[in-house]
Amino acid sequence: CRAIGRSNCFHRNGHNAACEASNTTDMIIFAAIQILLSQLPNFHKIWWLSIVAAVMSLAYSSIGLGLSIAKIAGGVHSKTTLTGVTVGVDVSASEKIWRTFQSLGDIAFAYSYSNVLIEIQ
């Protein structure tokens, strides 16, 4: 939500504007929820938390799909290719290789936690 607010500020005031978005409130709310959940004596008995997580995941995916469909239906298409940005126009060859390795590292890092999630469930 903060990123959307900051993006809207940039669109209203220009990209050189000092658009700041504080995350302090969000962090306090998150910490309060974590403290509340840590006080539950039988954590394995909160089966409803898995249902909430599944519903939130479905909602997140639905929002992404809806925004993608709205972008396509809007008629304004951004310049994209199957291989990403164009070398020489948008980035240098070495920068594109670096970004490719960064994205592969992100995927590998995220994948390592999938086994932990299965064990938790």
All heavy atoms as an XYZ file, in Angstrom:
916
protein
N       0.826     -1.199      0.000
C       0.000      0.000      0.000
C       0.863      1.252      0.000
O       0.516      2.237     -0.637
C      -0.920     -0.017      1.208
S      -2.222     -1.244      1.098
N       1.982      1.182      0.723
C       2.871      2.352      0.758
C       3.480      2.599     -0.615
O       3.649      3.739     -1.029
C       3.977      2.159      1.787
C       3.474      1.947      3.178
C       2.907      3.210      3.763
N       2.495      2.942      5.132
C       1.449      3.480      5.689
N       0.722      4.325      5.038
N       1.111      3.175      6.920
N       3.830      1.521     -1.322
C       4.423      1.667     -2.648
C       3.423      2.274     -3.628
O       3.784      3.104     -4.461
C       4.904      0.312     -3.156
N       2.158      1.891     -3.512
C       1.127      2.460     -4.379
C       0.946      3.939     -4.071
O       0.842      4.769     -4.979
C      -0.198      1.690     -4.221
C      -0.044      0.273     -4.774
C      -1.337      2.419     -4.915
C      -1.203     -0.636     -4.465
N       0.929      4.284     -2.785
C       0.808      5.685     -2.403
C       1.981      6.511     -2.894
O       1.811      7.639     -3.379
N       3.171      5.944     -2.811
C       4.358      6.656     -3.296
C       4.315      6.809     -4.808
O       4.660      7.851     -5.350
C       5.604      5.886     -2.863
C       6.860      6.637     -3.105
C       8.032      5.980     -2.390
N       9.205      6.783     -2.602
C      10.404      6.298     -2.806
N      10.588      5.007     -2.767
N      11.413      7.085     -3.008
N       3.870      5.762     -5.503
C       3.737      5.827     -6.955
C       2.726      6.891     -7.365
O       2.965      7.668     -8.295
C       3.318      4.462     -7.494
O       3.054      4.529     -8.872
N       1.600      6.937     -6.666
C       0.592      7.966     -6.959
C       1.143      9.362     -6.715
O       0.837     10.298     -7.462
C      -0.660      7.732     -6.129
C      -1.423      6.508     -6.571
O      -1.266      6.036     -7.684
N      -2.231      5.974     -5.678
N       1.949      9.525     -5.673
C       2.569     10.820     -5.388
C       3.492     11.229     -6.528
O       3.492     12.389     -6.953
C       3.323     10.758     -4.062
S       4.219     12.264     -3.656
N       4.275     10.281     -7.044
C       5.163     10.582     -8.162
C       4.374     10.977     -9.396
O       4.771     11.876    -10.133
C       6.062      9.386     -8.481
C       7.222      9.232     -7.541
C       7.567      7.985     -7.057
C       7.977     10.321     -7.142
C       8.633      7.824     -6.204
C       9.052     10.180     -6.284
C       9.379      8.931     -5.810
N       3.245     10.309     -9.642
C       2.436     10.635    -10.815
C       1.787     12.008    -10.680
O       1.631     12.718    -11.667
C       1.366      9.561    -11.050
C       1.930      8.293    -11.597
N       2.430      8.178    -12.865
C       2.086      7.075    -11.033
C       2.863      6.962    -13.076
N       2.666      6.258    -11.965
N       1.408     12.384     -9.461
C       0.799     13.700     -9.241
C       1.819     14.830     -9.275
O       1.581     15.873     -9.875
C       0.097     13.732     -7.879
C      -1.296     13.196     -7.867
C      -2.012     13.560     -6.569
N      -1.229     13.238     -5.381
C      -1.284     12.091     -4.713
N      -2.099     11.147     -5.124
N      -0.556     11.880     -3.645
N       2.968     14.608     -8.636
C       3.922     15.692     -8.415
C       5.182     15.600     -9.255
O       6.056     16.454     -9.122
C       4.326     15.720     -6.931
C       3.133     15.853     -6.029
O       2.169     16.526     -6.354
N       3.181     15.201     -4.886
N       5.331     14.581    -10.074
C       6.538     14.424    -10.877
C       7.543     13.525    -10.181
O       7.498     13.337     -8.969
N       8.466     12.999    -10.967
C       9.421     12.026    -10.419
C      10.527     12.668     -9.591
O      11.272     11.969     -8.917
C      10.014     11.184    -11.544
C       9.027     10.209    -12.100
N       8.739      9.017    -11.495
C       8.226     10.267    -13.199
C       7.825      8.368    -12.182
N       7.503      9.111    -13.227
N      10.650     13.971     -9.629
C      11.657     14.646     -8.815
C      11.116     15.068     -7.454
O      11.840     15.644     -6.650
C      12.207     15.867     -9.561
C      12.983     15.458    -10.796
O      13.594     14.401    -10.827
N      12.932     16.290    -11.824
N       9.844     14.796     -7.201
C       9.218     15.198     -5.929
C       9.728     14.309     -4.795
O      10.127     13.161     -5.003
C       7.707     15.087     -6.029
N       9.730     14.871     -3.607
C      10.151     14.115     -2.421
C       8.952     13.375     -1.846
O       8.283     13.840     -0.932
C      10.750     15.061     -1.388
N       8.662     12.225     -2.396
C       7.524     11.423     -1.946
C       8.020     10.381     -0.953
O       8.682      9.426     -1.327
C       6.851     10.738     -3.129
S       6.154     11.881     -4.320
N       7.709     10.571      0.283
C       8.137      9.651      1.331
C       6.920      8.903      1.868
O       5.853      9.480      2.044
C       8.821     10.402      2.466
C      10.134     11.038      2.064
C      11.175     10.024      1.639
O      11.235      8.941      2.239
O      11.923     10.323      0.695
N       7.105      7.628      2.129
C       6.046      6.803      2.703
C       6.621      6.074      3.910
O       7.586      5.337      3.791
C       5.519      5.815      1.675
N       6.038      6.306      5.061
C       6.536      5.685      6.285
C       5.937      4.296      6.463
O       4.743      4.084      6.268
C       6.168      6.554      7.485
O       6.500      5.902      8.675
N       6.784      3.350      6.827
C       6.346      1.976      7.073
C       6.228      1.680      8.561
O       5.999      0.543      8.946
C       7.325      0.993      6.442
C       7.275      1.028      4.941
O       6.231      1.284      4.359
N       8.407      0.787      4.310
N       6.396      2.689      9.389
C       6.406      2.480     10.836
C       5.098      1.874     11.334
O       5.102      0.918     12.109
C       6.683      3.810     11.556
O       7.891      4.369     11.026
C       6.833      3.602     13.043
N       3.977      2.402     10.887
C       2.675      1.888     11.321
C       2.509      0.427     10.929
O       2.055     -0.388     11.738
C       1.537      2.728     10.712
O       1.773      4.100     11.005
C       0.198      2.310     11.257
N       2.897      0.092      9.696
C       2.783     -1.289      9.244
C       3.660     -2.221     10.076
O       3.254     -3.333     10.421
C       3.178     -1.396      7.772
C       2.238     -0.622      6.860
O       1.076     -0.418      7.260
O       2.673     -0.235      5.770
N       4.862     -1.775     10.394
C       5.762     -2.609     11.199
C       5.221     -2.814     12.610
O       5.334     -3.904     13.175
C       7.154     -1.986     11.252
C       7.913     -2.122      9.951
S       9.627     -1.610     10.068
C       9.449      0.150     10.161
N       4.615     -1.798     13.191
C       4.050     -1.923     14.538
C       2.877     -2.903     14.531
O       2.763     -3.752     15.423
C       3.636     -0.543     15.079
C       4.891      0.303     15.354
C       2.785     -0.671     16.334
C       4.605      1.741     15.688
N       2.019     -2.812     13.515
C       0.882     -3.732     13.414
C       1.384     -5.167     13.224
O       0.892     -6.102     13.867
C      -0.055     -3.314     12.269
C      -0.751     -1.993     12.618
C      -1.070     -4.399     11.954
C      -1.526     -1.387     11.472
N       2.386     -5.345     12.356
C       2.945     -6.673     12.128
C       3.550     -7.236     13.410
O       3.352     -8.411     13.738
C       3.992     -6.608     11.014
C       4.596     -7.933     10.674
C       3.882     -8.865      9.949
C       5.872     -8.248     11.089
C       4.429    -10.093      9.636
C       6.436     -9.473     10.794
C       5.713    -10.398     10.058
N       4.283     -6.407     14.139
C       4.894     -6.854     15.395
C       3.830     -7.236     16.414
O       3.975     -8.236     17.130
C       5.796     -5.756     15.955
N       2.754     -6.463     16.488
C       1.679     -6.775     17.430
C       1.032     -8.122     17.092
O       0.742     -8.925     17.992
C       0.633     -5.670     17.423
N       0.831     -8.382     15.820
C       0.256     -9.669     15.407
C       1.214    -10.807     15.755
O       0.787    -11.865     16.245
C      -0.079     -9.651     13.902
C      -1.244     -8.693     13.636
C      -0.421    -11.047     13.402
C      -1.517     -8.439     12.173
N       2.506    -10.602     15.527
C       3.493    -11.633     15.850
C       3.533    -11.919     17.349
O       3.616    -13.072     17.767
C       4.885    -11.202     15.370
C       5.021    -11.173     13.873
C       4.871    -12.540     13.258
O       5.464    -13.499     13.725
N       4.079    -12.629     12.211
N       3.470    -10.875     18.146
C       3.465    -11.058     19.602
C       2.211    -11.802     20.039
O       2.267    -12.709     20.873
C       3.587     -9.694     20.322
C       4.994     -9.130     20.099
C       3.294     -9.820     21.808
C       5.164     -7.694     20.545
N       1.061    -11.447     19.458
C      -0.194    -12.127     19.782
C      -0.121    -13.609     19.414
O      -0.482    -14.468     20.219
C      -1.361    -11.449     19.054
C      -2.716    -12.102     19.255
C      -3.229    -11.803     20.658
C      -3.696    -11.620     18.216
N       0.370    -13.921     18.210
C       0.452    -15.315     17.784
C       1.472    -16.107     18.607
O       1.290    -17.306     18.830
C       0.806    -15.398     16.296
C      -0.303    -15.008     15.329
C       0.203    -15.041     13.893
C      -1.504    -15.917     15.483
N       2.520    -15.460     19.061
C       3.523    -16.178     19.843
C       3.013    -16.557     21.230
O       3.599    -17.404     21.898
C       4.797    -15.340     19.975
O       4.559    -14.215     20.797
N       1.919    -15.965     21.668
C       1.374    -16.277     22.987
C       0.405    -17.447     22.973
O      -0.044    -17.891     24.024
C       0.662    -15.039     23.577
C       1.569    -13.831     23.725
C       2.808    -14.130     24.530
O       2.743    -14.722     25.595
N       3.956    -13.712     24.020
N       0.070    -17.956     21.797
C      -0.845    -19.086     21.704
C      -0.155    -20.352     22.209
O       0.930    -20.706     21.745
C      -1.311    -19.281     20.264
C      -2.152    -18.141     19.702
C      -2.419    -18.376     18.222
C      -3.449    -18.005     20.460
N      -0.763    -21.067     23.154
C      -0.097    -22.230     23.750
C      -0.013    -23.424     22.802
O       0.968    -24.146     22.797
C      -0.953    -22.549     24.968
C      -2.286    -21.971     24.675
C      -2.046    -20.793     23.776
N      -1.037    -23.660     22.008
C      -1.062    -24.813     21.108
C      -1.092    -24.313     19.669
O      -2.144    -24.276     19.031
C      -2.279    -25.691     21.386
C      -2.201    -26.315     22.753
O      -1.117    -26.657     23.215
N      -3.336    -26.452     23.408
N       0.063    -23.954     19.179
C       0.148    -23.360     17.852
C      -0.330    -24.327     16.774
O      -0.884    -23.904     15.763
C       1.592    -22.917     17.579
C       1.713    -21.979     16.430
C       1.302    -20.666     16.543
C       2.241    -22.409     15.227
C       1.415    -19.795     15.482
C       2.347    -21.541     14.161
C       1.940    -20.230     14.292
N      -0.151    -25.630     16.993
C      -0.561    -26.605     15.987
C      -2.083    -26.768     15.919
O      -2.597    -27.389     15.004
C       0.104    -27.956     16.254
C      -0.303    -28.576     17.546
N       0.272    -28.215     18.743
C      -1.226    -29.520     17.827
C      -0.291    -28.926     19.714
N      -1.193    -29.720     19.181
N      -2.799    -26.196     16.860
C      -4.254    -26.325     16.854
C      -4.960    -25.167     16.154
O      -6.180    -25.104     16.142
C      -4.780    -26.431     18.283
C      -4.424    -27.754     18.931
C      -5.113    -27.915     20.251
C      -4.770    -29.267     20.843
N      -5.439    -29.499     22.098
N      -4.202    -24.256     15.592
C      -4.852    -23.141     14.888
C      -4.933    -23.482     13.396
O      -4.309    -22.869     12.552
C      -4.138    -21.795     15.149
C      -2.641    -21.887     14.889
C      -4.389    -21.302     16.544
C      -1.956    -20.538     14.972
N      -5.734    -24.485     13.084
C      -5.930    -24.959     11.727
C      -6.490    -23.870     10.823
O      -6.248    -23.867      9.623
C      -6.869    -26.165     11.730
C      -8.154    -25.894     12.438
C      -8.421    -26.106     13.751
C      -9.331    -25.309     11.879
N      -9.691    -25.706     14.056
C     -10.281    -25.208     12.918
C      -9.686    -24.870     10.611
C     -11.541    -24.670     12.715
C     -10.938    -24.341     10.401
C     -11.855    -24.256     11.453
N      -7.202    -22.933     11.387
C      -7.814    -21.875     10.596
C      -6.771    -20.958      9.970
O      -7.042    -20.293      8.966
C      -8.785    -21.065     11.446
C      -8.166    -20.535     12.715
C      -8.138    -21.138     13.930
C      -7.444    -19.313     12.860
N      -7.457    -20.368     14.841
C      -7.022    -19.242     14.210
C      -7.115    -18.275     12.008
C      -6.278    -18.169     14.700
C      -6.385    -17.210     12.500
C      -5.972    -17.158     13.835
N      -5.562    -20.939     10.526
C      -4.513    -20.084      9.979
C      -4.106    -20.552      8.584
O      -3.819    -19.732      7.712
C      -3.313    -20.061     10.924
C      -2.257    -19.000     10.632
C      -2.872    -17.614     10.693
C      -1.121    -19.109     11.627
N      -4.117    -21.854      8.343
C      -3.816    -22.374      7.007
C      -4.878    -21.953      6.012
O      -4.575    -21.643      4.861
C      -3.711    -23.894      7.039
O      -2.584    -24.290      7.771
N      -6.122    -21.938      6.452
C      -7.207    -21.507      5.568
C      -7.064    -20.024      5.247
O      -7.212    -19.607      4.091
C      -8.576    -21.820      6.212
C      -8.757    -23.333      6.335
C      -9.710    -21.200      5.410
C      -9.962    -23.753      7.126
N      -6.755    -19.225      6.249
C      -6.553    -17.785      6.025
C      -5.394    -17.565      5.056
O      -5.483    -16.741      4.137
C      -6.305    -17.057      7.365
C      -5.854    -15.631      7.145
C      -7.553    -17.088      8.228
N      -4.307    -18.313      5.223
C      -3.150    -18.173      4.335
C      -3.507    -18.565      2.908
O      -3.093    -17.897      1.950
C      -1.995    -19.019      4.848
N      -4.283    -19.635      2.744
C      -4.684    -20.056      1.404
C      -5.592    -19.026      0.749
O      -5.441    -18.718     -0.445
C      -5.389    -21.412      1.488
N      -6.521    -18.466      1.512
C      -7.422    -17.440      0.969
C      -6.634    -16.188      0.586
O      -6.864    -15.596     -0.474
C      -8.544    -17.112      1.981
C      -9.320    -15.876      1.576
C      -9.476    -18.302      2.126
N      -5.680    -15.800      1.423
C      -4.874    -14.621      1.111
C      -4.017    -14.859     -0.130
O      -3.862    -13.958     -0.961
C      -3.999    -14.252      2.303
C      -4.794    -13.681      3.465
S      -3.801    -13.336      4.907
C      -2.768    -12.032      4.331
N      -3.470    -16.047     -0.274
C      -2.680    -16.376     -1.452
C      -3.538    -16.336     -2.716
O      -3.134    -15.797     -3.748
C      -2.057    -17.750     -1.286
O      -1.333    -18.105     -2.421
N      -4.732    -16.893     -2.634
C      -5.656    -16.861     -3.766
C      -6.050    -15.426     -4.100
O      -6.118    -15.048     -5.276
C      -6.893    -17.711     -3.462
C      -7.926    -17.806     -4.571
C      -7.336    -18.509     -5.785
C      -9.163    -18.524     -4.082
N      -6.310    -14.623     -3.079
C      -6.672    -13.223     -3.306
C      -5.528    -12.465     -3.964
O      -5.734    -11.687     -4.901
C      -7.065    -12.563     -1.987
N      -4.298    -12.699     -3.501
C      -3.129    -12.034     -4.066
C      -2.967    -12.407     -5.542
O      -2.731    -11.546     -6.395
C      -1.890    -12.430     -3.261
C      -0.618    -11.807     -3.743
C      -0.345    -10.477     -3.483
C       0.318    -12.545     -4.455
C       0.828     -9.895     -3.923
C       1.493    -11.976     -4.892
C       1.741    -10.644     -4.625
O       2.894    -10.084     -5.062
N      -3.119    -13.688     -5.851
C      -3.011    -14.131     -7.239
C      -4.127    -13.547     -8.090
O      -3.903    -13.147     -9.242
C      -3.062    -15.659     -7.305
O      -2.006    -16.210     -6.583
N      -5.331    -13.483     -7.532
C      -6.467    -12.924     -8.271
C      -6.264    -11.439     -8.556
O      -6.615    -10.957     -9.638
C      -7.762    -13.125     -7.488
O      -7.990    -14.493     -7.281
N      -5.711    -10.715     -7.600
C      -5.442     -9.289     -7.809
C      -4.425     -9.113     -8.932
O      -4.595     -8.273     -9.825
C      -4.951     -8.629     -6.506
C      -6.101     -8.530     -5.512
C      -4.357     -7.243     -6.770
C      -5.668     -8.132     -4.114
N      -3.358     -9.913     -8.917
C      -2.354     -9.833     -9.974
C      -2.936    -10.160    -11.337
O      -2.664     -9.475    -12.326
N      -3.761    -11.210    -11.398
C      -4.408    -11.575    -12.658
C      -5.349    -10.476    -13.122
O      -5.360    -10.107    -14.300
C      -5.166    -12.900    -12.491
C      -5.901    -13.412    -13.725
C      -4.905    -13.761    -14.819
C      -6.741    -14.614    -13.362
N      -6.125     -9.917    -12.196
C      -7.053     -8.849    -12.552
C      -6.344     -7.606    -13.067
O      -6.777     -6.992    -14.054
N      -5.248     -7.243    -12.417
C      -4.491     -6.080    -12.873
C      -3.862     -6.323    -14.242
O      -3.796     -5.410    -15.079
C      -3.422     -5.706    -11.851
C      -3.939     -5.105    -10.546
C      -2.788     -4.938     -9.560
C      -4.627     -3.780    -10.794
N      -3.418     -7.557    -14.490
C      -2.854     -7.886    -15.799
C      -3.910     -7.814    -16.891
O      -3.668     -7.263    -17.971
C      -2.254     -9.289    -15.777
O      -1.220     -9.371    -14.841
N      -5.085     -8.349    -16.609
C      -6.185     -8.290    -17.584
C      -6.600     -6.846    -17.826
O      -6.852     -6.440    -18.963
C      -7.373     -9.159    -17.107
C      -6.988    -10.639    -17.173
C      -8.616     -8.887    -17.946
C      -7.991    -11.570    -16.542
N      -6.648     -6.031    -16.757
C      -7.012     -4.620    -16.918
C      -5.982     -3.882    -17.763
O      -6.339     -3.023    -18.583
C      -7.148     -3.961    -15.548
N      -4.713     -4.208    -17.611
C      -3.654     -3.571    -18.394
C      -3.798     -3.918    -19.869
O      -3.686     -3.058    -20.738
C      -2.292     -4.023    -17.863
C      -1.125     -3.417    -18.537
C      -0.867     -2.054    -17.988
C       0.483     -1.554    -18.497
N       0.740     -0.216    -18.078
N      -4.086     -5.190    -20.143
C      -4.256     -5.620    -21.532
C      -5.530     -5.023    -22.125
O      -5.540     -4.540    -23.255
C      -4.281     -7.157    -21.625
C      -2.902     -7.711    -21.265
C      -4.705     -7.625    -23.002
C      -2.868     -9.201    -21.080
N      -6.613     -5.025    -21.358
C      -7.889     -4.500    -21.845
C      -7.842     -2.990    -22.045
O      -8.588     -2.445    -22.847
C      -9.010     -4.857    -20.873
N      -6.940     -2.311    -21.322
C      -6.821     -0.860    -21.445
C      -6.307     -0.412    -22.797
O      -6.462      0.739    -23.176
N      -5.660     -1.311    -23.538
C      -5.204     -0.979    -24.874
C      -3.803     -0.393    -24.922
O      -3.197     -0.344    -25.975
N      -3.283      0.069    -23.815
C      -1.929      0.631    -23.803
C      -0.957     -0.489    -23.470
O      -1.005     -1.057    -22.391
C      -1.818      1.763    -22.757
C      -0.405      2.313    -22.730
C      -2.825      2.848    -23.043
N      -0.124     -0.822    -24.419
C       0.805     -1.928    -24.224
C       2.215     -1.384    -24.089
O       2.661     -0.566    -24.889
C       0.737     -2.916    -25.395
C      -0.622     -3.512    -25.572
N      -1.174     -4.380    -24.656
C      -1.549     -3.356    -26.531
C      -2.379     -4.738    -25.064
N      -2.628     -4.118    -26.202
N       2.918     -1.860    -23.093
C       4.307     -1.454    -22.931
C       5.185     -2.323    -23.819
O       4.803     -3.422    -24.214
C       4.725     -1.572    -21.473
O       4.568     -2.898    -21.042
N       6.355     -1.811    -24.140
C       7.280     -2.533    -25.007
C       7.914     -3.681    -24.221
O       8.639     -3.463    -23.262
C       8.365     -1.574    -25.497
C       9.327     -2.172    -26.471
C      10.343     -1.134    -26.873
C      11.700     -1.695    -26.509
N      12.770     -0.772    -26.654
N       7.618     -4.893    -24.623
C       8.189     -6.062    -23.958
C       8.680     -7.048    -25.003
O       8.263     -7.018    -26.158
C       7.162     -6.777    -23.073
O       6.070     -7.207    -23.891
C       6.644     -5.874    -21.982
N       9.576     -7.913    -24.581
C      10.048     -8.990    -25.434
C      10.132    -10.254    -24.597
O      10.076    -10.197    -23.367
C      11.448     -8.694    -26.015
O      12.376     -8.613    -24.942
C      11.462     -7.412    -26.813
N      10.306    -11.365    -25.262
C      10.414    -12.631    -24.561
C      11.686    -12.691    -23.718
O      11.714    -13.285    -22.649
C      10.388    -13.793    -25.565
C      10.413    -15.197    -24.997
C       9.183    -15.423    -24.122
C      10.462    -16.216    -26.093
N      12.730    -12.021    -24.184
C      14.017    -12.062    -23.484
C      14.227    -10.871    -22.563
O      15.312    -10.696    -22.016
C      15.173    -12.124    -24.495
O      15.098    -10.983    -25.354
C      15.109    -13.390    -25.313
N      13.239    -10.024    -22.363
C      13.369     -8.895    -21.441
C      13.789     -7.633    -22.140
O      13.431     -7.393    -23.293
N      14.580     -6.826    -21.475
C      14.991     -5.531    -22.019
C      15.969     -5.726    -23.171
O      16.671     -6.720    -23.266
C      15.634     -4.659    -20.915
C      14.625     -4.292    -19.867
C      16.821     -5.337    -20.297
N      16.016     -4.743    -24.060
C      16.873     -4.814    -25.232
C      18.282     -4.333    -24.889
O      18.451     -3.244    -24.341
C      16.288     -3.940    -26.362
O      14.940     -4.336    -26.589
C      17.084     -4.087    -27.629
N      19.275     -5.137    -25.224
C      20.666     -4.773    -24.960
C      21.056     -3.633    -25.891
O      20.759     -3.655    -27.077
C      21.601     -5.987    -25.165
C      23.050     -5.581    -25.033
C      21.259     -7.074    -24.183
N      21.718     -2.647    -25.330
C      22.161     -1.507    -26.121
C      21.197     -0.348    -26.062
O      21.603      0.797    -26.151
N      19.922     -0.637    -25.923
C      18.911      0.423    -25.844
C      18.605      0.744    -24.384
O      18.700      1.892    -23.954
C      17.615      0.005    -26.579
C      16.556      1.070    -26.432
C      17.915     -0.276    -28.036
N      18.246     -0.285    -23.627
C      17.864     -0.099    -22.228
C      19.025     -0.332    -21.262
O      19.188      0.390    -20.300
C      16.704     -1.031    -21.863
C      15.467     -0.745    -22.702
O      15.223      0.439    -22.988
O      14.769     -1.696    -23.064
N      19.816     -1.374    -21.510
C      20.919     -1.741    -20.618
C      22.101     -2.243    -21.442
O      21.953     -2.597    -22.609
C      20.507     -2.842    -19.614
C      19.436     -2.368    -18.672
C      20.083     -4.095    -20.320
N      23.260     -2.307    -20.802
C      24.428     -2.890    -21.467
C      24.350     -4.417    -21.361
O      23.562     -4.962    -20.589
C      25.711     -2.375    -20.824
O      25.797     -2.848    -19.496
N      25.189     -5.091    -22.138
C      25.176     -6.558    -22.127
C      25.571     -7.101    -20.762
O      24.964     -8.053    -20.265
C      26.113     -7.088    -23.212
N      26.592     -6.490    -20.143
C      27.025     -6.982    -18.831
C      25.953     -6.750    -17.770
O      25.760     -7.583    -16.881
C      28.330     -6.299    -18.417
O      28.151     -4.904    -18.332
N      25.222     -5.638    -17.872
C      24.149     -5.375    -16.910
C      23.006     -6.371    -17.073
O      22.422     -6.825    -16.094
C      23.638     -3.945    -17.070
C      22.720     -3.499    -15.960
C      22.317     -2.036    -16.083
O      22.640     -1.387    -17.082
O      21.638     -1.563    -15.154
N      22.702     -6.748    -18.312
C      21.642     -7.731    -18.534
C      22.061     -9.097    -17.986
O      21.245     -9.796    -17.373
C      21.315     -7.842    -20.014
C      20.166     -8.804    -20.264
C      19.616     -8.739    -21.636
C      18.464     -9.710    -21.767
N      17.761     -9.573    -23.008
N      23.317     -9.487    -18.175
C      23.802    -10.758    -17.627
C      23.737    -10.725    -16.109
O      23.304    -11.685    -15.464
C      25.232    -11.047    -18.129
C      25.207    -11.353    -19.628
C      25.862    -12.204    -17.363
C      26.566    -11.413    -20.264
N      24.147     -9.617    -15.512
C      24.115     -9.483    -14.053
C      22.683     -9.607    -13.535
O      22.415    -10.289    -12.555
C      24.724     -8.150    -13.639
C      24.668     -7.925    -12.166
C      23.859     -7.045    -11.508
C      25.414     -8.596    -11.151
N      24.063     -7.130    -10.163
C      25.020     -8.075     -9.910
C      26.382     -9.592    -11.184
C      25.546     -8.510     -8.710
C      26.916    -10.025     -9.985
C      26.499     -9.486     -8.767
N      21.741     -8.939    -14.202
C      20.335     -9.021    -13.788
C      19.804    -10.443    -13.924
O      19.007    -10.896    -13.105
C      19.482     -8.065    -14.622
C      19.668     -6.615    -14.273
C      18.730     -5.762    -15.093
N      18.869     -4.355    -14.792
C      18.155     -3.405    -15.366
N      17.243     -3.717    -16.286
N      18.331     -2.147    -15.045
N      20.229    -11.149    -14.960
C      19.796    -12.535    -15.147
C      20.277    -13.406    -13.989
O      19.499    -14.183    -13.424
C      20.334    -13.089    -16.478
O      19.869    -12.273    -17.552
C      19.895    -14.524    -16.693
N      21.551    -13.260    -13.608
C      22.069    -14.041    -12.490
C      21.417    -13.635    -11.167
O      21.183    -14.483    -10.303
C      23.585    -13.915    -12.402
C      24.297    -14.768    -13.427
C      25.220    -14.196    -14.279
C      24.037    -16.118    -13.533
C      25.865    -14.975    -15.226
C      24.683    -16.902    -14.472
C      25.603    -16.323    -15.330
N      21.096    -12.365    -11.020
C      20.391    -11.921     -9.808
C      19.023    -12.579     -9.709
O      18.619    -13.039     -8.641
C      20.214    -10.403     -9.813
C      21.328     -9.643     -9.192
C      20.996     -8.160     -9.112
O      20.443     -7.588    -10.046
N      21.322     -7.542     -7.997
N      18.294    -12.609    -10.815
C      16.966    -13.220    -10.793
C      17.043    -14.718    -10.539
O      16.216    -15.267     -9.812
C      16.208    -12.926    -12.089
O      16.888    -13.489    -13.193
N      18.039    -15.387    -11.114
C      18.207    -16.819    -10.837
C      18.552    -17.047     -9.365
O      18.081    -18.010     -8.754
C      19.291    -17.401    -11.737
C      18.929    -17.535    -13.211
C      20.151    -17.964    -14.025
C      17.784    -18.496    -13.407
N      19.356    -16.167     -8.789
C      19.676    -16.262     -7.371
C      18.454    -16.058     -6.504
O      18.262    -16.754     -5.499
N      17.591    -15.103     -6.884
C      16.352    -14.871     -6.137
C      15.456    -16.102     -6.162
O      14.868    -16.482     -5.151
C      15.598    -13.670     -6.706
C      16.292    -12.359     -6.422
O      17.158    -12.325     -5.521
O      15.958    -11.363     -7.097
N      15.353    -16.730     -7.335
C      14.527    -17.929     -7.456
C      15.100    -19.065     -6.612
O      14.372    -19.752     -5.891
C      14.388    -18.351     -8.931
C      13.563    -17.314     -9.691
C      13.769    -19.734     -9.055
C      13.587    -17.484    -11.194
N      16.413    -19.250     -6.681
C      17.047    -20.319     -5.891
C      16.887    -20.067     -4.396
O      16.641    -20.986     -3.620
C      18.521    -20.429     -6.266
N      17.009    -18.820     -3.983
C      16.872    -18.479     -2.568
C      15.445    -18.717     -2.095
O      15.224    -19.255     -1.013
C      17.259    -17.016     -2.363
C      17.278    -16.599     -0.928
C      18.259    -17.053     -0.065
C      16.305    -15.745     -0.426
C      18.281    -16.674      1.260
C      16.316    -15.354      0.892
C      17.311    -15.825      1.742
N      14.461    -18.357     -2.913
C      13.065    -18.560     -2.532
C      12.707    -20.043     -2.535
O      11.938    -20.505     -1.695
C      12.148    -17.803     -3.491
N      13.274    -20.804     -3.461
C      12.959    -22.229     -3.563
C      13.446    -23.004     -2.347
O      12.838    -23.992     -1.957
C      13.560    -22.813     -4.841
C      13.294    -24.279     -5.023
C      12.030    -24.721     -5.391
C      14.284    -25.220     -4.797
C      11.769    -26.074     -5.556
C      14.035    -26.567     -4.951
C      12.782    -26.986     -5.330
O      12.516    -28.312     -5.474
N      14.525    -22.566     -1.728
C      15.074    -23.320     -0.602
C      14.122    -23.347      0.592
O      14.226    -24.223      1.444
C      16.419    -22.731     -0.182
O      16.236    -21.434      0.343
N      13.203    -22.417      0.673
C      12.262    -22.384      1.792
C      11.016    -23.234      1.567
O      10.231    -23.431      2.469
C      11.848    -20.949      2.098
C      12.965    -20.164      2.714
C      13.622    -19.187      1.994
C      13.382    -20.431      4.009
C      14.668    -18.478      2.558
C      14.421    -19.729      4.579
C      15.053    -18.751      3.844
O      16.080    -18.063      4.394
N      10.836    -23.762      0.346
C       9.637    -24.548      0.080
C       9.603    -25.823      0.918
O       8.539    -26.250      1.357
C       9.530    -24.873     -1.408
O      10.625    -25.687     -1.798
N      10.748    -26.443      1.143
C      10.788    -27.657      1.973
C      10.454    -27.345      3.420
O       9.818    -28.140      4.112
C      12.160    -28.326      1.879
C      12.416    -28.883      0.502
O      11.476    -29.236     -0.205
N      13.673    -28.951      0.120
N      10.863    -26.197      3.891
C      10.559    -25.793      5.259
C       9.046    -25.599      5.417
O       8.456    -26.020      6.414
C      11.317    -24.502      5.632
C      10.911    -24.012      7.004
C      12.816    -24.743      5.556
N       8.425    -25.002      4.411
C       6.981    -24.789      4.481
C       6.216    -26.106      4.516
O       5.225    -26.240      5.221
C       6.519    -23.937      3.293
C       7.006    -22.502      3.292
C       6.574    -21.801      2.015
C       6.472    -21.739      4.505
N       6.685    -27.086      3.757
C       6.021    -28.388      3.761
C       6.147    -29.033      5.129
O       5.192    -29.606      5.652
C       6.620    -29.287      2.668
C       6.219    -28.738      1.285
C       6.175    -30.721      2.823
C       6.915    -29.398      0.133
N       7.320    -28.919      5.747
C       7.505    -29.495      7.077
C       6.617    -28.813      8.122
O       6.090    -29.449      9.022
C       8.969    -29.366      7.509
C       9.846    -30.439      6.922
C      11.241    -30.406      7.515
O      11.382    -30.033      8.692
O      12.176    -30.724      6.785
N       6.468    -27.508      8.009
C       5.641    -26.778      8.963
C       4.193    -27.230      8.862
O       3.523    -27.433      9.873
C       5.756    -25.249      8.721
C       7.144    -24.765      9.134
C       4.681    -24.493      9.485
C       7.425    -23.338      8.754
N       3.706    -27.420      7.650
C       2.319    -27.839      7.492
C       2.149    -29.264      7.954
O       1.182    -29.659      8.501
C       1.862    -27.692      6.049
C       1.654    -26.252      5.685
C       1.030    -26.099      4.304
O       1.004    -27.026      3.509
N       0.533    -24.929      4.028
